[in-house]
Amino acid sequence: MQRLGVNIDHVATIRNARGTPWPDPVRAAKLAEEAGADGITAHLREDRRHISDGDIDRLMTALRLPLNLEMAATPEMQAIALRHRPHAVCLVPEKREERTTEGGLDVAGQESFMADFIAPLREAGCRVSMFIGHEPAQIEASARIGAAVVELHTGAYCDYDTEGRMAERDAELAALRRGAALAHSLGLEVHAGHGLTFDTVTPIAAIPEVRELNIGHFLISESVFIGLDGAIREMRRRMDAARASSSS
Ligand code: PXP
């Protein structure tokens, strides 16, 4: 079964907008567990704009599900990950001025730095994932440095879909399919995420090599209308339906 990782960052965004203790991302994570999520994802950004260090502490003690800690490849974040030893660490590019993670990591352009950076995380038992685009050079470099997982960035595919640019959307989808097949053939586990919604999830969930989707902003947004439980269950239903129809 394809896993659904629920990203709870934007529960913390709403909390931080008012400086109150609510809504609590840890409560959202517990609810996501009950609604059938297979993992919880949280991005500790350098500027702490949503998830805080205290949230990570509390998630590590409160969760039964595996935590996927998204972070930039910096010494500060490496030390935090080594202290907590979450199930998975997903390395993402980070720019302070960006609204959200734009584009994937350049693993190929900093291969020896990345190999050195992930070595202690691997030794600590974390499954290391590289958040990259579908370019073969990035996938091959991720395999060479010993990452266990690549997470393919679905943001451009989702943006084209939302903007109705269907030829570009289809080209992006085809490239994601090729990227997933290449990564799998190199022994990498394939995940995907960014920008996924009820409307865009089906073709991505149907890619046979994709073992896990990580979805946040849309689920938290939709929970305003149908509740977090309802949003997660509906996403799960669509993922399962996509897998069933692609394998039949
Ligand atoms: N995967 C990665 C690596 C991300 O950085 C993010 C955004 O934090 C997501 C998935 C989830 O993206 P979204 O919030 O748009 O669903």
Residues whose N, C-alpha, C, O or C-beta is under 5 A from the ligand:
A	BS01	PXP	N7 H43 V92 T101 F131 G193 H194 G195 L196 N214 I215 G216 H217 F218
